[in-house]
Amino acid sequence: MKIALMSGAYVNAGDFLIVKRCQELLYNQYPDCQIRTILRKVKLTEKAIKDINSSDVLVLAGGPLYLWNMYPQIMPLTDDLAKIKVPIFAMACGQRLFDCEDHNIFNNSFTPATRRLLDRIALDGFPFGCRDVIAAQLLQSMGYQNVIITGCAAWYNLQENNIGKRKDFSSEIQHICVSDCDALRNSNGVKRLENHAINDMKSIIQLLMHRYPKADLRVVFHRDMTSAHKKLTGWLSNNNIEFHSINGSADGFSIYNSCDLHVGFRVHAHIYNLSLHTRSILISEDARGCGVNQTLGLPVIKCYDSRDYISDNKTVERIIKKIGRNNPFVVKQVENNIKLFEQDNWEQFNWAFERMDFYYDNMVRHIGALGLLP
């Protein structure tokens, strides 16, 4: 089988992880398949279209693609979708709503162009692979009923072979990783937002250092650094706290391999640690994190105030997002959840792993449909 894989990996380490795990899942089911990777943010050249059409299928490899402006703004493909002669397969794709409140899920709309692409995928006959319950609900609310929740491709660590296994959490926490928040990048010069992001990071780090004084702690940055990041790294250096940047590939995720506890804002730091059966507490910056944790039955901690995200006008909504209030209870929520997890010996994570196993079966069944291609 020849597969053309549409990749969204450019800088963010999480995007590289998605593509890597998508490839591993495809190779696991089709060991002899040939995968050609194509970058999705640029318009397809005639050569690229020819390469796609010489394949058996075009796979959209995960990431938040079920967006109101998915096509052509996020994924330009080609002006004429009929030029793509092979079926299009949506694998473990997600949403990127501002918030997971019902208003944002069911009061959403896709552009006519995006609907043309989604209609084309539906016409090709494969279910829409959905990373989480919110993505599935969003598509259903738009009239696309043939959906399957597969989880994120990055949930599944085939190399470690964690499928179907439980984890004993009785050992002491010795290594902690904290992942950075995207608000440091998206503050857009709004000092109040920038300061909130930096202060939340500092407070969470201080909480963890106080609660686990014998553990070593590292801060991990998943993308290239802005001036706001550099302010934080200055504070880290002054306090002798180790930090690393892992942007540009999936290789940097190995920094988490010795981690006993991850706390942070990066969805794929959370997902990667869960794929290792490591304890992980995610602070959600938008509905991506909410969707993952709702699907896995883990607590949803929001770093923002949901009331700021309710608007019938997308332009107003984007403005509100830039000036919105932070959640003043983030650090307290992290602390309280740690206390509750410790009381139950972190057993909630074994329940989450069981859910991952369930959705792995969905993923296998979904990918298995490619075997029916003529």
N, C-alpha and C positions, 0 to 999 in steps of 0.2 A: 504494500500500500504506500502511495506517495501522498504526503501531507504537506500542505502549505500552512504555516503557523504564523498568525498575525500577532506580533509582539509589541507590547507597550513599554518595554524596558529601555530606558535611556540614561537616567541618573539615579533615581530612587532604588535603593537596594531591594525593597520589597517587590518592585516590579520584576527585577531579575529573578527573584525567588519564585514568583508565580510562574514565569516562563520555564524555569528549570524543572519545577515540579510537574507542570503540564507535560513536558517532554518525557519525564520519567514515567508518568502514568500511561502515556500513549505507548512508549516502548515496552512497558510491562505487559500490556495486553496484546501488542502487535510487535514482537521482537524484531521482525525483519522490515519494519516500516522505514521509509526514508522521509526525514523531516527537513523541510527548507523554511528558514525563518525570514519573515518579511516585516519591516518596521511599519507600524500602523499610522504614525502621525503625519506621514507625507503621502501625497497623492500618488497613486500607482502609475508607473510608467508603462508604456506598451510592452516592454520586456517583462516587467513584473507581472502584468496581466497574462502574458504568454506562459510564464513560469507557473502561475496559479492554475491556468487551464490545462497544463500538462500534468497536474496532480490529480488525485482522486477527490480531494475535499479541501476546503478552506476552513481552518479552525481558528476561531477568535479565542485567543488564549487568556481567559480570565481578566481580572481587573474590573474597575467600576465602569462598565460599558452601557448599562441600561440607564442612560441619561436623556434628559429631554432634548438635548442638542447633540446626541451621539453621532449622527451623520448629517452633514459632512464635517462639522466643526472638530469633533474629537477624532473621528476616523474618516478621512476624506475618501478613501477608496478610489472610485471613479465616478464621473458624472452619470454614466450610463451603467447601472447595475447589471443590465443584460449582457454586458461584455464578460462578466464572470460566469462561465459556463458550468462550473462545478458546484455541488451543494455547499452551503455555508452552515457551519456547525458552531453553535455558541457553547463554549466549555467553561463552566464554573464562573460565569460573569456575575457582577454585582452592581449595586446602585451606589450613588453618592449624594443622597439627599442631605439637606442641612440637618434634619432631625428625624427621629423615628416616630413622632406623633402621627396619629391617624390623618390629621389635616394634611400633612406633607406627603403621605402615601397616596391617599385617595382623592386629593384635590390637585393632582399633578396632571401634566399633559406633555405629550411628545410633539415635536415639530412635525409638519407633514413629511419632510425629508427623512427624518428618523423613522417615522411610521413606514415609509417605503422600504427601508432596509429591514425593519422587523417583519413586515409582511413577506418580504422575500425569504427570510430565514424560516418563517412559519410555512411558507409554500414548499420549501425544500423538504419538509416532513419530519425534521428532528425536533424533539422537545427543546425548549430554552433551558440550558443548564444554569441554575441559579445558585449563587454562593450562599444565600441566606434567605430567611423567611420574608424579610422586607422586600428583597428583589422579586421574589415570587408574587407577593401581594401587589407590588407595583405593576408588574406585567399583567396580572389578572385584572386589575382595576382598569387597565387600558384595553382590555378585551382579548388578551393573549392567554388562553387557558391551558395550552399544552406546555406546562412547565414541570421541571423536576429539580428538587433541592439536592444538590450534590456536595455542598460545602465548598470551601476554597481548595483549589488544587494543593496549595501550600500546607493544608492540614495534614497531608498524608506523607509520612516519611518512610518510604519503601526501603531505604537503605538500612534504617534502624529496625525495621520490621516490628513496629509498635502496635500494629493492628491486633485488637483482641486482648491486649495486655493491661493489667492493672499496675499501679505504682505504689510502693511503700514510702510514705512521707514522714517516717519517724526520725530520719536523720536530721541533724542540726543544719540550719541554713548558714553556709560558709561563704557563698559567692552570690552577690546581688548585682543585677544589671538594671539600669534605668534608661529607657529610651526617650528621645527628645520629642517635643511637641511641634506640630506643624504651624502653630500660631506664631512661633518665632519667625517663620518665613512669611506668613500671611497677614502680619500686623499692618503692612502697607504704610508704614510711617506713623501709624496711630500709636503714640507713646503709651497711652493708657493700656491698650491691648498688649503691647510689647512688655510692659512692666508686669502686667498680670501673669503673662506666660512665664517670664523669668522668675517671678516670686513663687508661682505654683511649683515650678521645678525645684527651686531652692528648698521650699518647705517640705516637699516629698522626700528629697534627699536627706534633709535633716531628720525627718521622722524615721526613716529607715536606718540611719546611722545610730540614732538613739535607741531604737527597738532592738537592733541586732549589732551591738557594739563590737563583737568579735569577727563579724563578717567583713570581707573586702567588698568594696562597691565601685562599680565602673559606670560611667555615663556613655551611651552610644548614640551617635548622630547618624541618621540614615540618608541624609542628603548633604549637598555642599552647603557651606556655612554662610549666613548673612551677617550683617553687623550685629543683629540681635543675638545670634548664636555666639558671636565673639565676646559679647558682654558677659554671657553666662560662662563661657570657657575661662574668661579672666577670673571670675569668682571661683571656679573649680580649681584652677591652678593655685590661687591664693590659699585655698583650703586643702591642698595636696590630695585632690580627688582625681583619680585617673579618668581620662576620657578618650574616645576613639571615634573616627569617622569611617563608615563602611560603604559610602556611596560608590556607585559605578559597577557593581557586580553582586552576585549572590554569595561570593566566597566569604565576605566579611561576617556573615551570619554565624560562622564558626566561633565567634567571640562568645556566643550564648551557650556553647556546648558544655561548658563547665558550670553554668548558672544553676543555682538552686531556687532562685526567686527572681522573676522579672516584674517590674512595676513601671508603667510608662504609657505613652500616648501613641506609639507606632503600632498600627493594626497588625503588620506582618512580623514585628518583634513578638507580639502576643501569640500570633498563629504559629510562628516557628517554634517558640518555646513549648506551646501545647503539643506540637508534633513530636517533640522530644519527651513528652510527658513530664514537663517541668511546670511548676506553679507559676502562674502569670496573672497579674491584675492589670486590666486595661482601663485607661481613662479615655472615654470616647470624645473625639472632637467633632464628629458628625455621625450620620446614621450608619456608616460603614461598621464602626465598632459596635454600635448598638445592635446591628443586625447579626454580627458574629456571636455576640454574647447571648442574645435572645435565642438564637438557634441552638446554642450549646447549653443553655440553662444556667449561665453564669451571671453574676450581678452586673447591671448596667450603671456605670458611673459616668456622668456627663460633666465635661469641664465648662459647659456653657449653660445659660439660663434658657430653657425651652421656650419661654414666653416671648423671647426676642425673634423667634423664627416663624411666627405665624403671620402670613401675609398672602393675599390673593394675587399680588403683583410681583413677578419675579425680579424686576428691577429694584423695587422697594425691598424685597427679601434680601437681595445681595448687599444693598446698602446697610440694612439692619445687621447683617452678619458682620460687617466691618466695624460697626460701632456698638455691637451688642454687649450685654453684661456677662461677666464670667460667673460661674457658680462658686459662691463663697464657701461652700461646704465640701469642696473636692478633697482636701487633705483629711478632713474628719471622716469622710466616706471611706477613703483608703484605709485609714487607721481602724475604723470600726469593722470593715470587711476582713482585715487581717486578723483581728481578735476573734471574729466568728469562725473564720477558716481554721484558726489554731484550736479552738474549742472542739471542732469536729475532725481534727487531725487532717484537714485539707481534703476530706473525702469528696467534696463537691467536684473536685477535679477528676476523680475517677468516674463520676457520673457524666461529666463532660466528655471524657474519653470514650465512654460507651456510646454516646450520641455520635461522636466522630466515626466510630465503627459502623453505626447504622447508615450514616450518609456515605461512607465509603462504598457500601454495597450499591447505593444509588449511583455513585460515580462510575463504578465498574459496569453497571447495567447501561448507563448512558453512553459511555465510550464503546461498549459492546455493540451498540446500534450501528457503528461505522462498519462493522463486519458484514452488514447486509448490503453495502454498496455494490453495485454491479461491477 
